[in-house]
């Protein structure tokens, strides 16, 4: 019994240390990028006397990065799927606004204040590695949202729909990252970014982006159509 209790205590200690390393690494990666932080810096900032703590708990820096990517991706996937399941059970979603809410609200509710910054920087510098780190089973909700949006944007050619989705993903990532970065700075107040009115305005502009009529010359529409209807890149966890 004593040995069992000691083993459980050791497991709890290891779990706590690993979680502390993840939290510290996420903050440092968000501030400096993955390439700008060493495993020694992470261990020291996490209060680990052993500079090999990252390797001990995760195996490698890359494995730690992959774990961080998946933590956020899984959280977003669960929340978005749950929201979609609820709306679909009631015959929805019935509006673009409802889908936009599902894309945005779970990101705002993430418990860590650095994930969006981290994933945006990581996507810019190591996009292939980021996408490879995400198990496809945990990246379906975003696609479900796009499927619903397509049905509500049927008046637009597929090529234009896809462009809107690319614009939307870039807009989501940029604005939510800027918001998170500002709110992580506790040295001063951020009345705009911390305001629910600003969140509401952001949601409205996303809806406007998707609902805006297209006024392109026929020649341009043909040019877009000739380039195919596929979205250029698989979206990341945020968008």
N, C-alpha and C positions, 0 to 999 in steps of 0.2 A: 504493500500500500504506500509506504514511504517513497519507494522508488518511482511508483506511478505518479505520485504528487510532484516529485522533483522533475520528472520528465515533462509533465504538463506545465510546470513553472518555466522550464527551459524553453518549451515551445512558445509560450506566451512572450517571453523575453525576446526570442528570435523574431517573432512576428512583429513586435513593437519596434525593434531596431530596423527591420526591413521596411516597415511602413514609414518610419522617420527618414530613412534614406530616400525613399520614393518622393516624399513631400519636399525635401530639400533639393533633390535633383530636379524636380519639376520646376521649382522656382528658379534655380540657376539656369536651366536650359531655356526657360522663358525669357530670362534677362540677357543671356549671353549666346544662346544657340548651343546646339549639341557639341559642335566642334570647339567651342570656346571654354569648355569646362572639362577638367580632368577628374578621374575617379578619386584621386587623392584629395582634391578640393571638395568633392561631394562628401567623402568620408569625414573630413575635418569639420565641415559645416554641419554635419549631422551628429557631431559629438562623438564620433567613433575614433578611438585611439589607434586601432589597427587600420592602416592605410589600405589594406587589402579587403576592407569590409564589403565593397561593392562586388568584388569577385566571389567572396564567401557566400553572400546572400543571393546573388543573381547570376553568377557565372562570368559575366562580362558587362562592359558598359553598353554594348549593343542589346544584350538581353534586358538590361534595365530600361533602356529606351523603349523597346518593344512592349514591355510590361506597362509602361506609362501610357503608351498609345492605346493599348487595349483596355486599360482601366476606364478611360474616358469614352472610348467607342462603345463599350458594353453598357455603360450607364446611359448614354444617349439612346442606344438601340432599345433598351428596355423601356424607357420612358416614352419614346416616340411610338413604339409598337403598341404599348398599352393604350396610349391616346387614340391611335388609329383604330385599334380593336373596338374601343368604346364607341367611337363615332360610326364605324361601319355597322355595328350591331343595331344602331338606330337609323340605318339607311343613309348615313352620311359618308364622308363630309359633303356638305352642300354648297360650300363657298371656298374661294381661294383664300380668304381670310382664315378660315378654320385650318387649312393646311399650313399656312404660314405660321400660325400659332404653334402648331406641332413641331415645326422646324426650329423655332426660336426659343420657346419657353423652357424646354429641357436644358438648353445650353445655359440659359440664365440661372437655372437651378443647380448647376453642377457645384458640388461642395468645395472643390478646390478653386482658388481664385487665379490660377496660372495656366490652366489646361489649354484654353483657346490660344493664348499667346504662344505657348509651346508648340502646339500643333500647326499653327500658321507659319511660324519660323521654320519648323521642321519640314513642312511641305514645300517651302521655297528652296531649301537647301538639299533635302534628301527625299524627294517625292516618291521615288521608286521604293525606297526602304520603308517609308511610311505606309504605303499601300500594301506592301508585302507583309508588314507587321499585323495588318488587320485581317483576322479570320473572316472570310466572306459571310459566314453564318452570322456575324455580328455587324453587318453593314447592309442590311436589307431595308430598314425602315425608310431611309432617305429615298431609295428607289420606289417604295410604295407611295411616298408622297408625290414623287414626280408622275407616277401613273395616274394618280387622282388629278393632278394639275393638267395633264394632257387632255383628260376628258372635259375639263372646264375651259380649255384654251383651243378647242377643236377648230375655231375659226382661223387660227394661225397655221401656216404651213409647218410641217414637222421641223424643217431646218431652222425656222424662226423660233419655234418652241425651244429647240435645243440651245440656241444662242441665248435666249432669255434665262434658261437654267444655268448656263455658264456665268452669265452676268450676276444672277442671283447668288450663286455659290461664292463668287468673289466678293460680292457686297456683304453677304452674311459674315464671311471670315474677317473682312477688313473692319467692319463696324463693331462686331462683337469683340474682336481682339483689342481695338482701341478703347472700348468701354472697360474691358477687364483690366487693361494696363493702367488706366486712369484710376479705377477704384482700388487697385492694389497699392497705390501710392497713398499712404495714410498720413503723409506730412501736411496735407491741406485738404480742404473740402472740394468736392467735385459735383456741384449742384446740378449741372446738366446731365452728366452721365448717371448720377444716382437717382434721377427723377423718373417716376413711372410715366410722366407725360412724354419724356424723351423716348422711352421704350414704345409707347403707343404710337408716337410719330414715326419711329423706325418701322414698326409693323405696317403702318399705312403706306409708307413709301415702297416697301417690298411688294405689297399688293398692287400698288400703282405700276410698278415695274412690270409685273406679270400681266396686268390687265390692259396696259396701254395699247392703243391700236397701232398697227404697222402702216407706215406710209412710204414704202420703198418703191422706186421705179420697177417696172416689170423686168428690165434687164438685170437689175440687182437681185431680184427674187430668183430669177433663173440661175444666176451665178451661184447663189447660195445652195440651190437645189442640186446643182452639178457636183457640189463638194460633199454630198452625202448627208444623211440624216442622223448619224450617230453623234453622241456627245463625245468630244475629244478625249476627255480624261474621266476615269472613275472618280467620283467624289470622295473626299476624305470624311472623317467623322462629323465635322461641323457643317461642311457644305462644299 
